[in-house]
Amino acid sequence: MKPASLIRQTSSGGVIFRKRDGNFDIALVSLKKGKIWCLPKGIVDKGETPEMTAIREVKEETGLFGRIIEKVGNITYWYYIKRENSKCRKTVHFYLMEYLSGNTSQHDSEVEDASWFSFDVALKKITYKGDRTILEKAKAKLERKYRNNEKD
């Protein structure tokens, strides 16, 4: 068996939020019969910027349309693609996005479910450590942003 080849992949996604009753809700998507809850994300297509991909993927996977407020951060991880005998180094760019319209019932077939959760519930429910780190950063950014706006 020949050694695995190394490939790189770039994805992008979003932490889409809405403010409700003085608190923030976050949309997560579900995979593998509800065993995995994660942030919406997908591969950056040729000709797209990471920002364009984040908006597209959030819309496709959650049914929600939002506008980017700011970048939250990146996560990078390795995984193995058996059918290609390749090790993949994946970098995912995440953006904080304000909800503008849409309904989670309009998600595409790539995910099994999309739902709104409070930050605290989302942090407990989210499966992947990297996504949790991004969610924690997004929460801190939102709290700072809204705390500063209330002082003005």
Phi, psi and omega in degrees: 000131181283155180298150179296141174276160180253130177229160177242145179223140178241128177234171180210149180203186185217154168255096182269133185231158170223147177263127182217125180054039178078002179238170179251138171251148181234140177267129174240159177243153184244142178225166174052054176057039177081004179284336180239128171239130184211176175280147177292136181197162178191173185291138176288116180282156178304133180088355179261150168270161176303326179295316179299318179296317180302313180297315181296312183294320177299316179297314182295312189276337181247342187080008186249142176250134181217169176246144181286131176267310180192166176283138177268314181159186180238154166234149178227136178208165179251146169210165184252134176254100187300312185297337179254357186048053183231142169265131184244129173261110185253131173245130180241123176269133179240141182235142173280126186232132177272128179296132177245318182197173176108175183218138183296342177290349182265016179294158181277182185279356177293333180242158180272330182204156172221133184213155173272140176220152170295159179305314184298316179293318180300319180296328178281325187279328187297138189274315189269136181302318180298318177296321179297318178299316178297317180297320177297318178296319180297318179299315180297318179297316180295316179298318177296313183299312184284329176294317179293321179293328180289336179283336183291000000 
